[in-house]
Amino acid sequence: MGRLIDGQWVDQWYDTSSTGGAFKREDAGFRDWIEPGARFAPASGRYHLYVSLACPWAHRTLIMRHLKGLESHIGVTVVHPHMLDQGWQFAEPEPLYGYRCMHQLYTHTRPDYTGRVTVPVLWDRQEETIVNNESAEIIRIFNSAFDDVTGNRDDYYPSALQNEIEWINERVYSDINNGVYKAGFATEQDVYEQACRELFAALDWVEVLLGERRYLAGSELTLADWRLFTTLVRFDPVYHGHFKCNLQRIEDYPNLLGYLRELYQWPGIADTVDFEHIKQHYYYSHSSINPNRIVALGMGPDLHVPHQRDRKVYATEQQES
Ligand SMILES: N[C@@H](CCC(=O)N[C@@H](CS)C(=O)NCC(=O)O)C(=O)O
């Protein structure tokens, strides 16, 4: 894996030497928004999404693309699961330019780009540029920008719940979504231990919350849930072993397990989960963590078992009724 420096690809692992062994995630470089009347206006067929099926951040965007009925309006290209010395690559040349590597789309947009080359990427075919490569923003764009194109007005970020959603997102992002990476990429024992303990403290907190609420922000499924889901579904098969997040498994948390099953069983969601890509990517790509590239066998809990979440009355529902 590597990064672009002044438009040149340089093969280098994350630098943890200047941060005392801690992994610090770089901010995404492209942050434009799609909205009616703006430079990037919603339109069917104009935008294209580049994803990895292994990546939890990209996975969120695939989920929202499905839930918002965007499949026939926004095309998708999937990268090869192994991220090696050229970073993300395409198994077949990608459809718009025939590029082999993800970094070529970054330098197509900005020839002197400096930064990491990450997925997801939301591409504008009209202006031939990256619109946005921050998943937290892409899912909000998908939530509402194309409603007039699709007629789908389902709202996973309702204004009445936004404060609650953002409050939950903050801890879920820092300690869980990014927390597994902070534990897994740490190169000092104390840094790893702190990240791992914060991660499990946050999972304990969510476990309690999900005993009181059907979903994270209350009785409605929101973006906060899909943001957590993509980490939970990778947890037992990958993060528990590969990233040493092994104080407990999701399978050991009754509420989290039922919740994970419910979200997995949501119409169309299982089709967005590719365990083969997930396991291949992590175990094979991170050679500093797993130099022999042995892919662990465990698949995590059976997600097809009935979730039973609908059998319970939650405190938030009692308050609402
Ligand atoms: N802030 C970004 C992070 C995306 C990200 O880090 N994606 C990983 C894959 S899981 C990646 O592409 N990493 C390549 C790298 O860091 O060089 C987002 O949420 O969209």
Ligand as a Chemical Component Dictionary entry (heavy atoms), coordinates in Angstrom:
data_LIG
# 
_chem_comp.id                   LIG 
_chem_comp.type                 NON-POLYMER 
_chem_comp.pdbx_formal_charge   0 
_chem_comp.three_letter_code    LIG 
# 
loop_
_chem_comp_atom.comp_id 
_chem_comp_atom.atom_id 
_chem_comp_atom.alt_atom_id 
_chem_comp_atom.type_symbol 
_chem_comp_atom.charge 
_chem_comp_atom.model_Cartn_x 
_chem_comp_atom.model_Cartn_y 
_chem_comp_atom.model_Cartn_z 
_chem_comp_atom.pdbx_ordinal 
LIG N1  N1  N 0 -12.566 8.727 5.532 1  
LIG C1  C1  C 0 -12.655 7.730 4.558 2  
LIG C2  C2  C 0 -11.769 6.540 4.910 3  
LIG C3  C3  C 0 -11.779 5.529 3.829 4  
LIG C4  C4  C 0 -10.644 4.515 3.996 5  
LIG O1  O1  O 0 -9.720  4.703 4.796 6  
LIG N2  N2  N 0 -10.732 3.440 3.220 7  
LIG C5  C5  C 0 -9.687  2.421 3.290 8  
LIG C6  C6  C 0 -10.230 1.057 2.950 9  
LIG S1  S1  S 0 -11.116 0.310 4.241 10 
LIG C7  C7  C 0 -8.636  2.715 2.248 11 
LIG O2  O2  O 0 -8.953  2.939 1.111 12 
LIG N3  N3  N 0 -7.367  2.692 2.658 13 
LIG C8  C8  C 0 -6.253  2.880 1.780 14 
LIG C9  C9  C 0 -5.161  3.676 2.448 15 
LIG O3  O3  O 0 -5.341  4.124 3.577 16 
LIG O4  O4  O 0 -4.146  3.836 1.818 17 
LIG C10 C10 C 0 -14.102 7.345 4.393 18 
LIG O5  O5  O 0 -14.779 7.046 5.398 19 
LIG O6  O6  O 0 -14.564 7.348 3.278 20 
# 
loop_
_chem_comp_bond.comp_id 
_chem_comp_bond.atom_id_1 
_chem_comp_bond.atom_id_2 
_chem_comp_bond.value_order 
_chem_comp_bond.pdbx_ordinal 
LIG N1  C1  SING 1  
LIG C1  C2  SING 2  
LIG C1  C10 SING 3  
LIG C2  C3  SING 4  
LIG C3  C4  SING 5  
LIG C4  O1  DOUB 6  
LIG C4  N2  SING 7  
LIG N2  C5  SING 8  
LIG C5  C6  SING 9  
LIG C5  C7  SING 10 
LIG C6  S1  SING 11 
LIG C7  O2  DOUB 12 
LIG C7  N3  SING 13 
LIG N3  C8  SING 14 
LIG C8  C9  SING 15 
LIG C9  O3  DOUB 16 
LIG C9  O4  SING 17 
LIG C10 O5  DOUB 18 
LIG C10 O6  SING 19 
# 
